Every structure is written in structure tokens, then in C-alpha cells.
């Protein structure tokens, strides 16, 4: 039987924050060093040490936001090591990405704050900085904010100018630590609440007084629901002599990684298991919303999924968390985006891990070239959702049962949004056979303006290399108008389809 997608044009959810299509880049393996920063290495064209082939690919995606410098690395990072003349910067251990390696990875600090801001300028993207709570101090965090955002005459603002950045960097997003319940200091929720108050108070002191830009603070959350509740309760309790403890945060973050069997040598059940587990991202969001509505009902705190994606067993410390990037991974990302759109009213940002070479990266590089992964193609195909209004979308489809998992897998996933009198529908057929999908637009009529398909004729375990990356790009697909606002498309097995309709 076929599947049906009902797009409720008259039931808008909210604007899809473009930042949902955000990215995360850490000082880990070949993400920054090698993938983005090559300095004087002249084997690839660069601008100010940043490789242009990587930048050119990312530019195509209109990257809205980039989170840096970690990840676990952020909680051992001292930003002053990475500013000023490069030859004077200290080389430090990269503590978190050392385990299991014979050689301790060292960080030359060649890529620091001003290099990161240069990258953001080149990509026209918003920077998002994670402050060191693990072994840093509140004043170190506030100084970083002053260095980045202040336009006055203080020593730190002058130092930024001397380092080549006349204008403030106007950084809006500030993460207060990273995974503070784990690699970021192993704090209990109560301990983190205390730290959070201190850091947020001093970061806030820079806001308004020193910066024209509004700063938005991100509290670390956890996918274990109790941690979020305990943190939110403790934040209230330790601030009960002050009004509005939740005014100290604009966002709460969660991270979710998932895997099922090997990166390429998986069987059919593992294919479905990965898709089932990708649904945990939506569950994490819903649980965090529940916790917020219990403790911070009157606040406007939104959710940032500031790390998400597939983490296969092949990606280990010893190989810098590198793994093959397959069609299976990309199809799972399409479903996660559909879930984000469905929650456009509560999700303000999401950052896939990680931008280049590491985990479910968008771009892979060698010493001479850079190429896009299948997941990159999903980001590209879905671009028209950015900033559009999400429309309630109901999918009537069969489910594939997955044993021992909290979720089964609907064979079709979909979402829709509207912008400038166009309705944009994206759908993925997760079945391993082709599927007839009917789209019911909930309006009298409409016409197809554009349609495209990814991964037609590709195997689910096909993965990108420098030589085959072109084969994962979108092709056109026929969409039949059935009349009365209904359309039909024959979606190939494990494919992702987009349809733009004039409405
Ligand atoms: O993305 C790799 C690591 O995963 C990050 O450093 C950390 O935040 C998470 O556990």
C-alpha cells in the first residue's frame, strides 16, 4: 500500500529557526586542524590559513551558526592561549582526545578566537562559543566576552584591535560549559546550578554594559530527564532570594548521538534500528520541554540540540572520531529534521556533529581536496525550510517494527513549510523498496514548481569518497498532479525527496 502525507496549511506551527541547520566544530582529530585550518600548507588554496575548498562547500549551505571550540575540548580551553601573534602562542595538550592514543595530540593554538571569527565571516555565519566551566573561571569567561564584544577602551578591547579585529565580533550565543555532567567537570545538577549562576552572572555583566549585542546564554542539559529537572530545581532553590532565576538563561541544550551496528557493514535490521534510534532526538526535546514547563513555565527558554548525529563504533579516539558517511546516515538526518520542524515552536538551534572529517560530518578532506558527504546533500536539499513557517504535517504510513527499541520506524517521514506563497515538502522513504507517496496539500489546488530526489539507485551502505561524492547529488523526479491539491510521487527505496509547490 502507499503512504499519504497530509499538509495542514491552515495549522502553522512556528517559524523554523534557520539555526536548526547549524554546525559544530571542535579541536578534535582533523576537524579544525587539517579540515579547516592548514596555515602555511600550500597544497590547497587558502585565505588567512583557512582552506578555501572546505569554505566553498560550506558556503553553499548558508551555514547559519557554528559552535566552537568544543565539545569536551572547551572545558580545558583557555582562550587567551589562542590570541595574539601565532609564534608566541603556547602549544598545549589536547586532554580530551588523548585517551587510547600512543601520541598525545597537541594543539598549537594556531587556530584561536580571531581565526574562528575570520572563518565565521567567510561563511557569513553566527559564532557560538562554549565557555570553559570545567577548569576555567567566571572571570575568564567574562573576559572572553569582553574581548569579543566590547567596543570601548579597555585593555581587552584594545587587544582585540591589535590582533586585527577593529570591530567587535558581536557574539550572541554563549554556552556555559559543555556536558558539565560528564567530560565538562562531572558536576552534579546541584553543583552545576551553582556554577551556572556564577558564570551566567558575570557573562551577563558584559551584556548590555559592554556590548551592543544581546548575549544569549545556553545552559547544559542532559538526555537523562532527571538531570534537567534537578538542575532547574536547584537553580531556583539557590536563587530563591532573587526574582526570576531562569532569567539567567535563554536556552537549554541537549546532545544526542546514536548508532546501530557498523558504519558500512550493517544488515537490514541494523538499518532500521539506526532510524528507530534517531527518533530519540525528538524524545529528548519533548522531555526537556516537559522539565521546563514544570520549573520555568513562564520563561521563554528554548531548546538547542547543540550536538547530534550518528556516532558509529568505528569512530574512536585513536582515529580522531572518523567514520564512513553513508546513505543510511543521511536518510536518518532527514527524519531528524522533520522532527525538528514539527517542534519549530520550541527548538531554536541544532548543531550536527561535526562539520569536517569528524563523526557525521558534512565535508571530508584529504591533503589536496574536499568533498561533500551524503548528509551534506540532505542539508542542501532541505535548505528552503530555513526561516519558513512549519506546517502541521501528518503522515499515514506503515511502520517497520524494530525489536527491543522504544520506537518503530514509520516507512515515510515528512515535513512541510510555507514561505512566499510556496509550500515546500520534504519526505524520505525509509523502506528498502520504492513507495508510492501521495501528498495532500489541504488547499483547493496548487502546482509543482520544482522537485528533486537524493540517493535514487544508491545502496544504503554507499559512502562518500573523493572519487564518488558527485554521485550523491540531487536529481529531478516526476511528481504527478492528481487535482484538488493532491500530488503523487514514486519515491525510490531509501531516498529523500523535495517538492516545491506554488500555493
Ligand atoms: O563530538 C564529540 C564529543 O561528543 C564532544 O566533544 C562531546 O561534547 C560529546 O560527548
Boltz pocket constraint, residues with backbone or C-beta under 6 A from the ligand:
constraints:
  - pocket:
      binder: B
      contacts: [[A, 26], [A, 70], [A, 71], [A, 72], [A, 73], [A, 178], [A, 179], [A, 255], [A, 307], [A, 353], [A, 354], [A, 359]]
      max_distance: 6.0
